[in-house]
Amino acid sequence: MQDSVKYEYAIIRVVPKVEREEFFNVGVILFCKSKKFLGMTYHIDPKKLSNFCCEKDDKDLNAYLKGWELVCKGEDSGGSLGKLDQVDRFRWLTASRSTIIQSSMTHTGLCTDPEKELAAIFKACVL
């Protein structure tokens, strides 16, 4: 594990009714400073969403998460947040919120390939 590097990640959650504090996982954000990697992946299962809350639309939530993705990638269309450096974008994306889309606390680990680690965490925690 000599080639391993530290990474941080958070799970993206949908909280359909914030007052009930029920949620389900829809994605992962992963940051690895030494590899200059910041990535996220997500998927909202419409059936799972309807089981939690029938009045929410997965199209709206996907559009909101697309905005998060633009910020994550540092795209100009991500607005002023998308222009921040990777560390600040990661910190903004993982900041505490009381909205319908939230992230978990950040966690750390070691890996050799952040992109593969992102896929593995997504498979384990979301799919």
For each residue, the residues with C-beta under 8 A, 3 or more apart:
1: 4 110 112
2:
3: 112
4: 1 110 111 112
5: 32 34 35 110 111 112 114
6: 32 33 34 108 109 110
7: 30 31 32 35 37 108 109 110 111 114 117
8: 30 31 32 90 106 107 108
9: 28 29 30 31 106 107 108 109 117 118 121
10: 28 29 93 94 103 104 105 106 107
11: 25 27 28 103 104 121 125 126
12: 25 26 27 28 29 40 42 65 68 101 102 103
13: 23 24 25 26 101 102 103 104
14: 23 24 26 44 49 52 56 61 100 101
15: 18 21 22 23 99 100 101 102
16: 22 23 49 52 53 56 100
17: 20 22 52 53
18: 15 21 98 99 100
19:
20: 17
21: 15 18
22: 15 16 17 52
23: 13 14 15 16 102
24: 13 14 48 49 52
25: 11 12 13 125 126
26: 12 13 14 42 43 44 45 61 65 101 126
27: 11 12 40 41 42 43 65 122 126
28: 9 10 11 12 40 41 42 118 121 122 125 126
29: 9 10 12 38 39 40 68 72 90 93 94 103
30: 7 8 9 37 38 39 40 114 117 118 121
31: 7 8 9 37 38 86 87 90
32: 5 6 7 8 35 36 37 38 111 114
33: 6 36 86 87
34: 5 6
35: 5 7 32 114
36: 32 33 86
37: 7 30 31 32 114 115
38: 29 30 31 32 72 73 74 86 89 90
39: 29 30 72 114 115 118
40: 12 27 28 29 30 68 69 72 93 118
41: 27 28 118 119 122
42: 12 26 27 28 65 69 126
43: 26 27 126 127
44: 14 26 48 49 58 61 62 65
45: 26 48 49
46: 49 50 58
47: 50 51
48: 24 44 45 51 52
49: 14 16 24 44 45 46 52 53 56 58 61
50: 46 47 53 54
51: 47 48
52: 14 16 17 22 24 48 49 56
53: 16 17 49 50 56
54: 50
55:
56: 14 16 49 52 53 60 61 100
57: 60 61
58: 44 46 49 61 62
59: 62 63
60: 56 57 63 64
61: 14 26 44 49 56 57 58 64 65 100 101
62: 44 58 59 65 66
63: 59 60 66 67
64: 60 61 67 68 100 101
65: 12 26 27 42 44 61 62 68 69 101
66: 62 63 69 70
67: 63 64 70 71 78
68: 12 29 40 64 65 71 72 93 101
69: 40 42 65 66 72 73
70: 66 67 73 75 77 78 79 82
71: 67 68 74 75 78 79 81 82 89 92 93
72: 29 38 39 40 68 69 78 89 93
73: 38 69 70 78 82
74: 38 71 78 82 83 84 86 89
75: 70 71 78 82
76: 82 83
77: 70 82
78: 67 70 71 72 73 74 75 81 82 83
79: 70 71 82 83
80: 83 84
81: 71 78 84 89 92
82: 70 71 73 74 75 76 77 78 79 89
83: 74 76 78 79 80
84: 74 80 81 88 89 92
85: 88 89
86: 31 33 36 38 74 89 90
87: 31 33 90 91
88: 84 85 91 92
89: 38 71 72 74 81 82 84 85 86 92 93
90: 8 29 31 38 86 87 93 94
91: 87 88 94 95
92: 71 81 84 88 89 95
93: 10 29 40 68 71 72 89 90 103
94: 10 29 90 91 103 106
95: 91 92 103
96: 102
97: 101 102 103
98: 18 102
99: 15 18 102
100: 14 15 16 18 56 61 64
101: 12 13 14 15 26 61 64 65 68 97
102: 12 13 15 23 96 97 98 99
103: 10 11 12 13 29 93 94 95 97 106
104: 10 11 13 107
105: 10
106: 8 9 10 94 103
107: 8 9 10 104
108: 6 7 8 9
109: 6 7 9 117
110: 1 4 5 6 7
111: 4 5 7 32 114 116 117
112: 1 3 4 5
113: 116 117
114: 5 7 30 32 35 37 39 111 117 118
115: 37 39 118 119
116: 111 113 119 120
117: 7 9 30 109 111 113 114 120 121
118: 9 28 30 39 40 41 114 115 121 122
119: 41 115 116 122 123
120: 116 117 123 124
121: 9 11 28 30 117 118 124 125
122: 27 28 41 118 119 125 126 127
123: 119 120 126 127
124: 120 121 127
125: 11 25 28 121 122
126: 11 25 26 27 28 42 43 122 123
127: 43 122 123 124
